[in-house]
Amino acid sequence: MLYYSLQIDTSIDKYDMINGILGVKSNSPHAGWEFGIEQKDDDEYIHFIDYFLSILKDKYEQLEVIGVTRNDISVWMLYEYEGQCNMEFSSEDMYNLGKEGIVLCVSCWEK
C-alpha cells in the first residue's frame, strides 16, 4: 500500500479557507489539514510530487494571508511493504520541492 498526502500544520478553524484556496478538500481525520491519495498495488504510479506542487502553485501568498507559511507544508509518502523496501526520487522532483521550500517526508513499515 502506498499513500501520498499533502499536509499543512494548522488549526481546524482554517480548514475551510485552505479548501477554498487550494481547490481541494481535506479528506483525512488526522491532526492538521491533509489531502491524501491511496495507490493500490496494481495501480499505475502516481506522480504525487508534481500533483501536490500543482495544487500549491501560485497559492503561497493567499495561504500566507491566513497564516500558513511554506514551513507549515509537507508532502508525505507512506509505504507498507513486504520483503525489501526500495524507493528513488528524481532529481527534478527533489529540485522542485526544494525550490518551493517544501519538505518531503517518507514513512515505511513492514506488513
C-alpha positions as CSV (number, residue, x, y, z in Angstrom):
1,M,0.0,0.0,0.0
2,L,1.2,3.5,-0.9
3,Y,-0.4,6.6,0.5
4,Y,0.6,10.1,-0.5
5,S,-0.5,13.2,1.3
6,L,-0.2,16.9,1.2
7,Q,-0.2,18.1,4.8
8,I,-0.5,21.6,6.3
9,D,0.2,22.0,10.0
10,T,-2.6,24.3,11.0
11,S,-5.7,24.6,13.2
12,I,-9.1,23.2,12.3
13,D,-10.6,26.7,12.0
14,K,-8.5,27.3,8.9
15,Y,-9.6,24.1,7.0
16,D,-12.4,25.8,5.0
17,M,-10.2,28.7,4.0
18,I,-7.4,26.3,2.9
19,N,-10.0,24.1,1.0
20,G,-11.1,27.2,-0.9
21,I,-7.6,28.5,-1.7
22,L,-6.3,25.1,-2.9
23,G,-9.5,23.9,-4.6
24,V,-9.3,20.5,-2.8
25,K,-10.9,19.5,0.4
26,S,-9.1,17.9,3.4
27,N,-10.0,14.2,3.3
28,S,-8.3,12.9,6.4
29,P,-9.2,12.9,10.1
30,H,-5.6,13.3,11.2
31,A,-4.3,16.4,13.0
32,G,-3.8,19.3,10.7
33,W,-5.1,19.8,7.2
34,E,-4.4,16.9,4.9
35,F,-5.3,15.8,1.3
36,G,-4.4,12.2,0.6
37,I,-4.3,9.8,-2.2
38,E,-4.0,6.0,-1.9
39,Q,-2.3,4.0,-4.6
40,K,-3.3,0.3,-4.8
41,D,-0.8,-2.4,-5.6
42,D,-1.9,-2.7,-9.3
43,D,-2.4,1.0,-9.9
44,E,-0.1,3.0,-12.2
45,Y,2.4,5.1,-10.4
46,I,1.0,8.4,-9.2
47,H,3.4,11.4,-9.8
48,F,2.4,12.7,-6.4
49,I,5.1,15.4,-6.0
50,D,4.1,17.1,-9.3
51,Y,0.4,16.7,-8.4
52,F,0.7,18.3,-5.0
53,L,3.0,21.1,-6.2
54,S,0.4,21.8,-8.9
55,I,-2.2,22.2,-6.2
56,L,0.0,24.7,-4.4
57,K,1.2,26.6,-7.5
58,D,0.6,30.4,-7.2
59,K,-1.3,30.0,-3.9
60,Y,1.5,30.6,-1.4
61,E,0.7,34.3,-1.0
62,Q,-3.0,33.5,-0.3
63,L,-2.0,30.9,2.2
64,E,0.3,33.4,4.0
65,V,-2.6,35.8,4.3
66,I,-4.4,33.3,6.6
67,G,-1.2,32.5,8.5
68,V,0.1,29.4,6.6
69,T,3.7,29.5,5.5
70,R,5.8,27.1,3.5
71,N,7.3,25.8,6.7
72,D,3.8,24.5,7.6
73,I,3.5,22.5,4.4
74,S,4.9,19.0,3.8
75,V,4.5,16.2,1.2
76,W,4.3,12.6,2.6
77,M,4.8,9.2,1.2
78,L,3.7,6.3,3.4
79,Y,4.6,2.9,2.3
80,E,3.6,-0.5,3.7
81,Y,5.8,-3.2,2.1
82,E,6.7,-6.9,2.2
83,G,10.3,-8.0,1.9
84,Q,12.7,-5.3,0.8
85,C,11.9,-1.6,0.7
86,N,13.5,0.5,-2.1
87,M,12.5,3.9,-3.5
88,E,14.0,6.6,-5.6
89,F,13.1,10.2,-6.3
90,S,14.1,12.0,-9.4
91,S,16.5,14.9,-9.1
92,E,13.8,17.0,-10.8
93,D,11.2,16.2,-8.1
94,M,13.7,17.0,-5.4
95,Y,14.7,20.2,-7.1
96,N,11.1,21.3,-7.5
97,L,10.3,20.6,-3.8
98,G,13.5,22.3,-2.6
99,K,12.8,25.3,-4.9
100,E,9.4,25.8,-3.2
101,G,10.8,25.1,0.3
102,I,8.5,22.1,0.8
103,V,9.7,19.2,3.0
104,L,9.4,15.5,1.8
105,C,8.6,13.0,4.5
106,V,8.8,9.2,4.0
107,S,7.5,6.6,6.4
108,C,7.9,2.9,5.7
109,W,6.8,-0.2,7.7
110,E,6.7,-3.9,7.0
111,K,3.4,-5.7,6.8
